[in-house]
């Protein structure tokens, strides 16, 4: 797994080879910042999907619970 330090180091190395010291600073800082933005966006998306799934599960449990009480009785209690 690539961490922010690894990503920044590789980008800084690339920037240094192409543009010298200013390129290393810009590429390194930009890549680390981008790494954190993507990571934060991914986490929020996963949290949203988990929340939606939990809400759907609770909704289906409630409807299942309501359906069981209606019309489900013991067959020995039938009215003749």
Protein Blocks (a to p, Z undefined) as FASTA:
>chain_A
ZZfklmmmmmmmmmmmmnommlmmmmmmmmmmmmmmmmmmmmmmmmmmmmmmmmmmmmmm
mmmmmmmmnopacfklpcZZ
